[in-house]
Amino acid sequence: MRFPADLYGPVRCPDDVLIGEHAVLGCPKEARLADHVTGQATGRGRPVTIGTKTVLMHHVVVYEGVTVGAGCFVEDRVRIGYDCTIGDGTRLIHGAYLCDRVEVGAGCRVAGFVCDGTRIGDGSTVMGRLVHEYSQPHRGWWAADEAPPVVHEKTVVAMGAVVVGAVSIGPRSYVAAGAVVTKDVPPATVVTGTNVHTPLSSWRGSRLRDLVEEWGGGSQELGRAPDSNDGDGVRERARDELPR
């Protein structure tokens, strides 16, 4: 039996949004499905809002309560869980899996697995996995609600890297491919191996040279705490890159 149509959340999007084949929008979250199966009234799901000039490719699944900003590009087979928020100009790359209540800022690129409640700051790239510690497997699936990672602005989590638990990374930090993070990462830091931290100002590798220069080299400005004004700049650039 197919899901009843009245379980889905309504979809709000302007005419300039493109939606590919076999995309599912407003999919009901599991708790509401369970209520429906047991005969409890659930009503309509929370609305899905898609911003202007956004493209959703084929086989994308968007759950109820999701907001996708303007000028985003969501590649094939992306899953966006309920109540997620995606900022303007962000690209979700093929097969990205965003669990529920995830916040992704403007101008981001996300390709990996992102656990419930994670926050990814403006201008960041996540190619690896952001996961819960999962230290209470003896409890029910929904009983344990562990704190998620926080990836601050202009931070990179490279391919194959794993970030575990309620850690904070950045801003302007780089988690190298294959690295494992289980401890907080200060601003302007390169992480290699398992929790091996090198200040960006001391990094001598040639492959990150251009990025280090873009982020301000070894200046004191680079290592400062997050500034709310940084996000404004990224959002402005994301709007400038919208298709005309």
Secondary structure, 3 states (H helix, E strand, C coil): CCCCHHHCCCEECCCCCEECCCCEEEECCHHHHHHHHCCCCCCCCCCEEECCCCEECCCCEEECCCEECCCCEECCCCEECCCCEECCCCEECCCCEECCCCEECCCCEECCEECCCCEECCCCEECCEEECCCCCCCCCCCCCCCCCCEECCCCEECCCCEEECCCEECCCCEECCCCEECCCECCCEEEECECEEEEHHHCCCCCCHHHHHHCCCCCHHHHCCCCHHHHHHHHHHHHHCCCC
